[in-house]
Amino acid sequence: MTTTVYGESDDLIEFRGDVYGEASVWDADSDNCKRGALLVFSDGTVLEAIYGNAFGAGIWKFSAIAQGSLFRSIERKAEEDDEGHSDIVTFRDGLTWAIKANPGEWERVS
């Protein structure tokens, strides 16, 4: 089953598919409205996920630091609208785990 990854709210990243669950992302420095995390996947993909006003709106932006064997694409979201507020990352079938890391905290998603 394919896996999609996207931001659901200002502090949650959702995983749907072979890897299923959610990860909480919270930056103690909330005054700058920038929250982020690294996401590491079983195929070797590493993503940076950033939310906040650094982009002019409340949008989750995902960037591929390393693309693993199952990484497919990132669908870009230019602005907040009724259809959502997040880029959407897609993987091919076969992921077995993901780990969310932000300073001082690691969380496994499976």
C-alpha positions in Angstrom: 0.0 0.0 0.0 1.3 3.5 -0.8 2.0 5.9 2.1 1.1 9.6 2.2 2.5 12.1 4.7 1.0 15.5 5.3 0.4 18.1 8.0 -3.0 17.9 9.6 -2.9 20.9 12.0 -0.3 23.3 13.2 1.3 20.6 15.4 0.5 17.2 13.8 2.0 15.2 10.9 -0.2 12.4 9.6 1.0 9.1 8.0 -1.5 7.0 6.0 -0.7 3.7 4.3 2.0 1.1 5.1 3.1 3.4 7.8 0.0 4.6 9.7 -0.2 7.1 12.6 0.6 10.6 13.6 3.5 12.5 15.1 3.2 15.6 17.3 5.5 18.5 16.3 5.8 21.4 18.7 8.5 24.1 18.9 9.0 25.6 22.3 9.9 28.9 20.5 6.3 29.4 19.3 6.7 33.2 19.1 8.4 32.8 15.7 5.6 30.5 14.5 8.0 28.0 13.0 7.7 24.4 13.9 9.6 21.6 12.3 11.0 18.1 12.4 13.1 15.6 10.5 11.3 12.5 9.3 13.4 9.4 8.6 11.9 6.4 6.7 12.8 2.8 6.4 13.8 3.2 2.7 16.4 5.8 3.5 14.3 8.9 2.8 14.9 11.9 5.0 12.5 14.8 5.0 12.5 18.1 6.6 9.0 19.3 7.6 8.4 22.9 8.6 5.2 24.7 9.5 4.6 28.4 10.0 4.7 32.0 9.1 8.2 31.8 7.6 6.3 31.0 4.4 3.7 33.7 4.8 0.9 31.4 5.8 0.0 28.4 8.0 1.3 25.7 5.6 3.3 22.6 6.1 6.3 22.5 3.7 8.2 19.2 3.2 11.7 19.1 1.6 13.6 15.9 0.7 17.1 15.9 2.2 17.6 12.3 0.9 15.3 10.3 -1.4 15.1 6.6 -0.7 14.1 3.8 -2.9 10.3 4.1 -2.2 10.1 7.9 -2.3 7.7 9.0 -5.1 6.9 12.7 -5.0 6.0 15.9 -3.1 2.9 17.7 -4.2 3.4 21.4 -3.4 0.8 23.5 -1.7 1.2 27.2 -2.5 -1.4 28.7 -0.2 -3.9 27.8 2.5 -7.4 27.1 1.2 -10.4 24.9 1.7 -8.6 21.9 0.4 -5.9 22.0 3.1 -2.7 23.5 4.3 0.0 21.0 3.6 2.4 19.7 0.9 1.6 16.0 0.4 4.5 13.4 0.3 3.9 10.1 -1.5 5.8 6.8 -1.2 5.5 3.6 -3.2 4.4 0.3 -1.4 6.7 -1.2 1.2 7.6 1.3 3.9 7.9 -0.5 7.3 8.6 2.4 9.7 9.1 6.2 10.1 10.8 8.2 12.8 10.1 11.8 13.7 12.9 13.7 15.3 13.0 17.2 16.7 15.5 18.6 19.3 15.6 16.2 22.2 12.8 14.0 21.1 12.5 10.9 18.8 9.1 9.3 18.0 8.6 6.1 16.0 5.5 5.9 13.7 4.5 2.5 12.5 
